[in-house]
Amino acid sequence: MAKISSICLFCGSRGAVAEAFRAAASDFGARLGREGIRLVYGGGQVGLMGLAADACLGAGGKVVGIIPQHLHMREVEHKGLTELHVVSDMHSRKRMMFELSDAFVVLPGGIGTLDELCEVLSWQTLGYHQKPILLVDIDGFWKPFLAALDHVVAEGFAGAELPGAFRVIPGLDAMLPALAEMPEPTSSYPERL
């Protein structure tokens, strides 16, 4: 059974999206706050990211944001976090989010969310970590992505390790039970790339 004390959230930074996605972000944050699980995320105050952070803080939780300098200078960071780390670039952001987290939960998002998800999937298939990765499939959002991954495997560009690197859950009620069933998180990610 995995002991999860910190979850990294990957999700969209846009607010003009379906209400089901917005509600899920708020629900996610509130659940973490109530359970005493620290939220690690990209540090923004906007979109699903901001909703999740606000809900976690509102439920008494701790939230750590990691934001690159260029976004910090645009003043899109969340000003009420437990901790805010300003880093030099996007790669440093993803690396720090990885290091501070025991698991990854992925809600709907755009190209940045896909980038973050694909990076942790790649690191896992390369053997750098065995941290749980959960895709929350709200209203079938992840179905096209999952079909693309099936295609990659069918064409021989990845093996069975790819579909085994993550789990898809239908909603947030399944999140904590799914995490509890998974093995203890491990990481052997190299100190320097």
PyMOL commands that set and color helices and strands:
alter all, ss='L'
color gray80, all
select helices_A, chain A and resi 19-35+47-58+69-73+90-99+111-125+138-140+143-154+163-165+172-181
alter helices_A, ss='H'
color red, helices_A
select strands_A, chain A and resi 6-10+38-41+63-68+83-87+103-106+133-136+167-169
alter strands_A, ss='S'
color yellow, strands_A
deselect
rebuild
show_as cartoon
